[in-house]
């Protein structure tokens, strides 16, 4: 499930900086959302004025009868973006429109979240993940790995990474396909964006085998956006790299 919520800029920035990891929400009268229905791995799409749209994954959700109980058990370090004092935090939450009455009637939820990415900076974030996952090393006398890194963003807003594995007898795997294997293992098959960083630290392009592999994943694979330059954000779609693909009527 994906729900869309508005959030103030201060809290949005704290979530993006990973200093706020718990979002406090209450079920108000005539509210569009029922937070009791949130489940682990659901995605929240937050929108703020300055930070823009960004995504988080629900890791855990706890219900409390009062804010006193919530802050006593959850603390304030990761639940607030501006204050560490418990009583001041309670006052600030109760100031929110309709929250004091709603909490008295329905209690309050502490939603543990994991930041995924921001639409404004998604290419930079994918670039950094693909770059940082690289760690060139010899696994054995016949296998080396980690020279090339890849990061993919899926339709469900998850990011998966992978590194190349080079072996004797051509038994290796490219970083892109390694990331795809990670994605499929986690139950997904549709990619929206891809970044590959080569052994020299430059943005690269998928090889022919990876392009074919990508095309076979989904009927929408032709629309996968591939980064060509991180500074200009220049991209190319997969269908431009694989024109007149032979299997377009079979996926």
PyMOL commands that set and color helices and strands:
alter all, ss='L'
color gray80, all
select helices_A, chain A and resi 9-16+35-37+67-74+86-94+99-106+122-132+168-170+175-185+208-215+221-223+238-241
alter helices_A, ss='H'
color red, helices_A
select strands_A, chain A and resi 2-6+22-25+43-48+52-64+108-118+137-138+143-154+159-167+191-197+225-229+234-237
alter strands_A, ss='S'
color yellow, strands_A
deselect
rebuild
show_as cartoon
